[in-house]
C-alpha cells in the first residue's frame, strides 16, 4: 500500500504555504517561495520517517503471541470480564452470556492459533457447524444483504 504525502497548500487568508499532518496545519512561509518549498520537503521527510517507524511498530508482533490459541484468549477475556461484570460483589448476567457466546467458539476453534483465526475460518466452517436454528436466525438477521434484513416490516 502506497501512502501519499500530505499536499503543499495555500492558506488563502494569510498567503502562506501550509501542510496538514494528522489534522494539524504546519505553516511553511510565503506560498511558492523557495524557503517554503524547502521547509515542505523537510517536513515531509520527517513525516515519512515517522510513518516508516509506525509501520514497523504496528507490524511487529509482541513476543509470545504467535503461538497463543483461541482458548487462551477466551480465558484471558473471561478473567478480565469477571472484574467488570460484577454488582455488589456478585457476577451479573452478562458474564453468563459471554460464557454461553464463547462456548461454540471454543468448541470449533479452541486449538486454532490466534494469528490463523479470522473471518475466512468462520465462513469456511459455518455450514458444518452444529448451530441451533435460533443462533442461525439471529446471525442471518444481522447479516448484510440477507433475506431477513430485506423483508418488509409492514403487516400484510
C-alpha positions as CSV (number, residue, x, y, z in Angstrom):
1,X,0.0,0.0,0.0
2,X,1.4,3.4,-1.1
3,X,1.0,6.3,1.3
4,X,0.5,9.7,-0.3
5,X,2.3,12.5,1.4
6,X,0.2,15.5,2.5
7,X,-0.2,18.2,-0.1
8,X,1.6,21.6,-0.2
9,X,-1.3,24.0,0.0
10,X,-2.1,27.7,0.1
11,X,-3.7,29.2,3.2
12,X,-5.7,31.9,1.4
13,X,-6.3,34.1,4.5
14,X,-2.6,34.6,5.2
15,X,-1.0,33.8,1.8
16,X,1.3,31.3,3.5
17,X,2.1,27.8,2.4
18,X,0.9,25.0,4.7
19,X,0.8,21.3,5.0
20,X,-1.8,19.4,7.2
21,X,-0.4,16.4,9.0
22,X,-2.5,14.4,11.4
23,X,-5.1,17.2,11.4
24,X,-2.6,20.0,12.4
25,X,-1.5,22.7,10.0
26,X,2.2,23.5,9.7
27,X,2.9,26.8,8.2
28,X,5.9,26.9,5.9
29,X,6.3,30.5,4.9
30,X,5.2,32.6,1.9
31,X,3.4,30.4,-0.7
32,X,5.6,29.2,-3.6
33,X,8.8,30.7,-2.1
34,X,11.9,28.6,-2.2
35,X,12.1,28.7,1.6
36,X,8.6,27.3,2.0
37,X,9.2,24.6,-0.6
38,X,12.4,23.6,1.2
39,X,10.6,23.6,4.5
40,X,7.9,21.4,2.9
41,X,10.5,18.9,1.8
42,X,11.9,18.7,5.3
43,X,8.5,18.3,7.0
44,X,7.6,15.5,4.5
45,X,10.9,13.8,5.0
46,X,10.3,13.8,8.8
47,X,6.7,12.6,8.3
48,X,7.8,9.7,6.0
49,X,10.5,8.7,8.5
50,X,7.9,8.6,11.3
51,X,5.4,6.7,9.1
52,X,8.1,4.1,8.5
53,X,8.6,3.7,12.2
54,X,4.9,3.5,12.9
55,X,4.5,0.8,10.2
56,X,7.4,-1.2,11.7
57,X,6.0,-0.9,15.2
58,X,2.5,-2.0,14.1
59,X,3.7,-4.9,12.0
60,X,5.9,-6.3,14.8
61,X,4.1,-8.8,16.9
62,X,4.7,-8.8,20.6
63,X,6.8,-11.9,21.6
64,X,4.9,-14.9,22.8
65,X,1.7,-14.1,20.9
66,X,2.2,-16.1,17.7
67,X,1.6,-19.4,19.4
68,X,-1.4,-18.4,21.5
69,X,-4.6,-20.3,20.8
70,X,-8.2,-19.1,20.9
71,X,-8.9,-20.9,24.2
72,X,-6.2,-18.9,26.0
73,X,-7.7,-15.7,24.5
74,X,-11.2,-16.6,25.7
75,X,-9.8,-17.4,29.2
76,X,-8.0,-14.1,29.4
77,X,-11.1,-12.2,28.4
78,X,-13.3,-14.0,30.8
79,X,-10.8,-13.4,33.6
80,X,-11.0,-9.7,32.7
81,X,-14.8,-9.8,32.4
82,X,-15.1,-11.1,36.0
83,X,-13.7,-7.8,37.2
84,X,-16.1,-5.7,35.1
85,X,-19.4,-7.5,35.1
86,X,-19.9,-7.5,38.9
87,X,-22.6,-5.9,41.0
88,X,-22.4,-5.9,44.8
89,X,-19.5,-8.5,44.6
90,X,-21.5,-11.0,42.6
91,X,-21.3,-11.7,38.8
92,X,-24.2,-10.3,36.7
93,X,-26.0,-11.9,33.7
94,X,-23.6,-10.5,31.1
95,X,-20.9,-12.8,32.4
96,X,-23.0,-15.8,31.8
97,X,-24.0,-14.5,28.4
98,X,-20.3,-14.2,27.5
99,X,-19.6,-17.8,28.6
100,X,-22.5,-19.1,26.5
101,X,-21.4,-17.0,23.5
102,X,-17.8,-18.2,23.7
103,X,-18.7,-21.9,24.0
104,X,-19.2,-22.6,20.2
105,X,-16.1,-20.5,19.5
106,X,-14.1,-22.7,21.9
107,X,-15.6,-25.9,20.6
108,X,-14.9,-25.0,16.9
109,X,-11.7,-23.1,17.1
110,X,-10.2,-23.6,20.6
111,X,-7.0,-25.1,19.3
112,X,-6.6,-22.7,16.5
113,X,-3.7,-20.2,16.8
114,X,-4.9,-16.6,17.2
115,X,-2.9,-15.4,14.2
116,X,-4.5,-18.0,12.0
117,X,-8.1,-17.1,13.0
118,X,-10.3,-14.7,11.1
119,X,-13.5,-14.3,9.1
120,X,-12.5,-16.8,6.5
121,X,-12.0,-19.5,9.1
122,X,-15.5,-18.8,10.4
123,X,-17.1,-18.7,6.9
124,X,-15.5,-22.0,5.8
125,X,-16.8,-23.9,8.8
126,X,-20.3,-22.3,9.2
127,X,-22.1,-24.9,7.0
128,X,-20.5,-27.8,9.0
129,X,-21.0,-26.1,12.4
130,X,-23.7,-27.5,14.6
131,X,-25.7,-24.3,15.2
132,X,-29.2,-24.2,16.5
133,X,-32.0,-22.6,14.5
134,X,-32.2,-19.7,16.9
135,X,-28.5,-18.9,16.6
136,X,-28.6,-19.2,12.8
137,X,-31.6,-16.9,12.5
138,X,-30.0,-14.4,14.9
139,X,-26.9,-14.3,12.8
140,X,-28.8,-14.1,9.5
141,X,-31.0,-11.3,10.7
142,X,-27.9,-9.2,11.2
143,X,-26.0,-10.4,8.1
144,X,-25.7,-7.7,5.4
145,X,-27.8,-8.4,2.4
146,X,-29.6,-11.4,3.9
147,X,-33.2,-12.1,3.2
148,X,-34.1,-11.3,6.9
149,X,-32.9,-7.7,6.5
150,X,-34.6,-7.1,3.2
151,X,-38.1,-8.2,4.3
152,X,-40.8,-5.7,4.7
153,X,-41.7,-5.0,8.3
154,X,-45.3,-3.9,7.5
155,X,-48.1,-6.3,8.2
156,X,-49.6,-7.9,5.1
